[in-house]
Amino acid sequence: MQTFFIVAILALGFLITFQIAKASEYVAVLRGYEKARKQTNKINGFMLLAFLIIGLIGVYYCNEKLKGKILGEPASDHGVLVDRMLYVTLLITFIVFVITQVALFWFSYKYQESDKRKAFYFAHSNKLELIWTVIPAITLTILVGFGIFYWFKITGDAPKNAMQVEVVGKQFGWEFRYPGRDKILGKKYFKNVNPAANNPVGQIWDDPANHDDIFVEQEMHLVVNKPVKLVIGAKDVIHDVGLAHFRMKMDAVPGTPTTMWFTPTYTTKQMKEKTGNPDFVYELSCDQMCGKGHWSMRGTIVVETQEEFDAWLASKKPQYLVANPDKDPSAPKADTVKQVAAVIK
């Protein structure tokens, strides 16, 4: 029913517009086409000038109203550079926008058709062609150069003291793996993936480096002011790790690991205070259309102190012991279980 009303309203609007146009055409014939056309030009010139003024006021109002309220300030070291580059780009394009649009609308108003003025035919100018070709080319080259520099900085080698986290996208959620005390992520093989056997990422249990790796889903924990390198992959289709608050994103491609690194600069608690939002969370979103459940593919990130992170990591059991409980030294032995059962009986 709602769709029917929308279609009906659009059809009615088209019909009214068509009738107004036809009525204007009849009036023009009655009053004289030339006279009506000149009067219409004056009205259009005035409306263009009014649109320019109202439009610039609207741009200023929206900027003041929404400035810093959508994502807030960047929460990573690379994010500061990305925002800086964005502001420079916006400043340059805004200056060009204002000059060109003011000239466009003002000229349309100032030099509208007049019987007292003859149009000047301007064919070509090599000087103008050179100016509006060379200056934009130099400007864009500089902006692209900074973009490439920041890109290689983000995707280049992480600092030696960086922690490492594996991020795997799947339809429709996120999986994270942390190295244990050895600081090495164990090897994995896609044919070993078996969630039913508590091996969701396909770890190779014969690799000793896997024996202390920690596996978690949907919530990633990071340490404030400590670099982190993300090793990114996917299980099924192409996903994209989107970290809007950190101004970072990277494709998650099946069979082709990608990496990026950054340093979080504010804890989750600090961001709650800075934003005045007690429910604030860092969000990990999928920025690549990946299927019908794409809208729900959302993870959270907790940025905390080193002490809080260590306590959280210590509370997690290595996935090797989850998949092989008989190897867990803290688990009760079979003989002990039988003895307890006998005592209970």
N, C-alpha and C positions, 0 to 999 in steps of 0.2 A: 504493500500500500504506500509506504514512504517513497519507494522508487517511482511509483506512478505519479505521485504529487510533484516530485522533482521534475520529471519529464514534462508534465503538464505546465508547470510554471515556466520552464525554459521555452516550451512551444509558444506559450502566451506572450512571453517577453519578445520572442522573435517576431510574432505577428504584430505586436504593438510597434516595434521598431520599423517594420516594413511599412505599416500604415502611415507612420509619421513621415517616413522618407517620401512616400507617394504624395502625401498632402503638401510637403515642402516643394515637391516638383510642380504640382498644380499651381501653388501660390506663385512660384517663380515665373511660370508661363503667364499668369494674369498680370503680374506686376512688371514684367519685362525681365528676361533672363539676365542681361548684363547688369542691370541695377541690383537684382537679387544676389548675383554672384559676388559683386563687390561688397555688398553688405555682409554676406556670409564670411568673406575674407577678413573683414574687420572683427567680426565676432570670434572667429577662429584664432586670430592674432592675439586678442585679449585673453582668450581662454588658455592659450599656450603660455603666456606670461604668468597668468594666475597659477597654472599647473606647476611652473618652475618654482615659484615662490613657496607654494604650499608643499611641494615635494621636498625642497631643501629643508624646510622647517620640520617635516616628517622624519627625514633622515637624521637630523640633529636630535629630535625628541627620542626616537627609537634607540639611538646610540647612548644617550644619557640614561634612559630607562633600563636598558638591558646590559650596560657595560659591567663586566665582571660578575654577572648574576647567573650565567648559564653553566660555566664550568669553574669559575673562580680562577685563582692564580695557579700556575703549574706546580705540581708536587714532586718534580724531579729536576735534576741538573740539566738534562737534555731538554726538558720541557721549557725552561727559561729561554734557551737559544731558539727553539722552534717558535715560541710566542714572539720573540724579538724579530725574527725574520718575517713572521706574519704581519706584525705591526708596521714594519718598513714597507712591505708589499702593499698593505692597505693604504698607507700614507701616500705612496706614489700614485697608486690607481685612483685614490680619492681626489688628488690634485688634478689629475688628467680628467677625471669624471666631471668635476666642477667646471673646469675651463671649457671643455667641449660642450657640456649640456647648457651652460649659461650662454655660450656663443650660439648654439643651435636655436634655443627658444627666443633669445633676444633678437637675433637676426630675423627670425620668422615674424616677430612682432614689428620690429623697426622697419624692415624693408618689405613690407607687404605691398601688394599691387597698388599702384598710384598712377593717375593720369599725368601727374606733374613730374614723374621720374621715369627715365628710360633704363631698362635693364642693361647691365654691363656684361659683355661676353668675355669670360676669362678662360682661355684654352689650356694653358700649360705653364708650369714653372719648375725648372730643374732644381732651383734652390729649395723650394718648398718640399719637393719630392725627397730631396736629400735629407732635409731636416726631420721630416716625420718618418723616415726609414732608419736613419743612422741612430738617432737618439733612443727610440724604443729598442732597437737591437742591442745597443750598449747596455741599457738599463736591464733588459731581460737576461742578457749574458751574465751580468753581475749577480742578479737574483738566483739564476740557475746555478751559478758557481757556488754561492753560499749554501744552496740546497744540497748540492752534491757533497760539499765538505761536511755538512751536518749528518748526511746520510751515512757516509763512510765512517764518521765518528761513532754513530749509533750502532752500526753493524760490524765495526772493526773489533779488534782484540779488546777484551775486557781487562780491567786491572787485575794484577795477580792475586789480590786479596778478595776478589769478587766471589760471592757465593753462587752456586749453580742450582737452577731449578728446571726440570723438564716439564714442559706444558704440552699436553696432547688434547686435541679437539676431536670430538665425536658427535654424532647426531644423538642427542642434542645436549651436550654438557662438556665439562672440562675435567681432565685428570692431571694430577701433579705428582712428580717424583723427586725426592730429595736424597742426595748422597748422605751416607752416614759419617762415621768418624774418619773413614779413609778419604773423604772428600771426592770420591770417584763414583760416577753413575755406572752401574753394572751394564753389561751387554744385554741386548734383547733381540728377539727374532719374531717377526709378525705371525709366523705359524704357531708360535707358542702362546699366543693370546687365548686365554681361557678363563673368563670371569668365574665360571662355575668351580674351577679349581683354584680360585683366589690368585690368579695370575692375569689381571686385566690388561697389562701393558706388554706381556710376552717376555718377561725376564727369563734369562738363562740361569737356572739355579746352580749349574756347575761352575759359574763364574763367581769366585769369592767376593768380588766387588759388589755383587747383588745382595749379599747376606745381611747388610746393614742399611739398605735403601728403604726409605719411608714412602709409602703411597697414600695419597689423600685425594678426595674428589671435591670439586666445586669451590673450595676455599683455599687460597694461596696465602701463606704467611711470609713476610719480608721484614728485614731489619732496617730501621731508619739510619740514614747516612752511611749505609754500606752498599757498595756496588753489587748488582745482581745480574747474572747472565742467564737469559732464558734460552733454552734449547727447545725449539718449537717443532711440532709435527702433528699429523692427523691420522685417524684410523680409516676413514671412509671417503669423504669428499673434501674439497678445499674449504677450509675455514679461515678465519682471520682473528688474530689476537688483538683486540682493540682496548687500549688503556687510555681512555680519554683524559683522566685527571693527570696522567703523566705525559700526555701528548705523544704517545707512542702507538704504533701498530705494525703488525707483521703477518704475512700470510702463513697459514699452517697447511702444508702440502703433504699428502700421503707419499711416503717413500723418499722425500727430499727435505731433510732437516734444515731449518732456518734459525738464525740467532739474532739477538739484539741485547743490549745491556743498558742499564741506567742506574741511577742512585736515588732512591726515595729520600725526600728532604723533610717530610712531615709525617708523624705517626697518625694513625686513625683518630686517636684522642685529640691531638692538636688540631686536626682538620675539623672535628666536631666543634671545637671552641672557635676556630677562625671563621667558620661558616655560620655559627649560631644554630646549627642543626644537630640535635642530639641523635638523630637517626642516620647521620651521614655514613656512607660506606664507599670505599673505593670499588669501582665496578670493572669487571672484565667482561667485555661483550664480544660477540662474533660480528665482525664488520663485513662479512661476505655471505650473500644469500646461499644458504646451504640446505634448504628443504622446507617442508611445511611447518616444522617446529623451530625454525630459525629465530622467531621472535622470543622464544623462551630460553635461548642459550645464553644464560647469564651466570657469571661467577662473581665471587667477592674476593677482595684482597684485604688482608689485615697487615698494616705496617705497625711494628712495635719495636720496643727496645731489644737489645741483644739478650738481656736476662729473660725477658718475657718469651722471646723466640726459643731460647735454649730450653726453657721449662716446657713450652708447647711441644717441641721436638722430642724431648725426653719422655713425654707422655704417650708417644706413638710407638707401636710395635713394628719392627721391620717386617716388610711384606713376606720375606723368606720364612719367617717364623709363623706368620698367619697361614701361609700355604703349606707349611711343613710343621705342624704342631708337635710332632714327635721329636723335633730338633730343638724345641723351646726348653731351655734349662729351668725356666720358672714354672712350667706346666707340671701338674702332678703326674707321677709315673703310673703306669698301668697297674703295677703291683700294689702301689699305695692306694689306688682307687678301689681295688678288690678288697684290701684289708679294711678300709673304711666301710665299704658296703657290708662286709661280714659283721663288723661291730654293730652297725645299725640294725641288722637283722637280729 
